[in-house]
């Protein structure tokens, strides 16, 4: 396959993951770190079918970020879809390799079911605490201030010598200066997550988005492969990889807007 963009240690392919994943070399990756479309954002079918820019932005403010597709599945089709690409990803992992999949509270049961159906060994949940700025609709409500990563391995979970044990909760606030995608995660968070593999290890992100996993891997001395379907986000990822790789450097290139108050 011809990459959309590549450096010595990082490569990005444009296309659909279900099409491109089977073309990658088997048993070649030390970790999968995936942030797929959640197909969430509402309690009714009508709310979940809204466009991502309506579900995942505050008051329709996109701050110049493009929208994206693939976010309209109901829970049954979402579960099947996650199982489909995770089954392929399992074959791309080395024995003992890690798999970490982001999700929110609504789709957490679906992801854990799909994880096990793909014959990965589910080992737990990692919490990402976004902080007290996460919104609540009224004072009687509990804030949705955490998202989660379902994590596990292909086969045994071997003892590490380079680091560990790794945190089970990451307390990193969202900052819009470092948010390049409608549902983007902080660079600092991904820089911590990629450390689950040793320096020089290889990571695969099947839903690269704005490339934060690739940027983090590059900054932390890991190798990475990303797949992204949306051309606009491939271009954003390419620009980020060509520029500064630390969170502060990425912040200087992003719009000057206030810190995130809700996600």
ZICORHU-V150714 format. One record per helix or strand of 2 or more residues. SS is the DSSP state (a for helix, b for strand). FROM is the first residue (numbers start at 0). TO is the last residue. If there is no record, write none. Layout:
# ZICORHU-V150714
SS:FROM:TO  SS:FROM:TO
This chain:
# ZICORHU-V150714
b:4:5  b:9:13  a:16:22  b:28:33  a:44:47  a:51:54  a:74:91  b:92:102  a:107:116  b:120:128  b:145:152  b:168:170  a:175:177  a:186:195  b:201:204  a:211:218  b:222:227  a:230:241  a:246:252
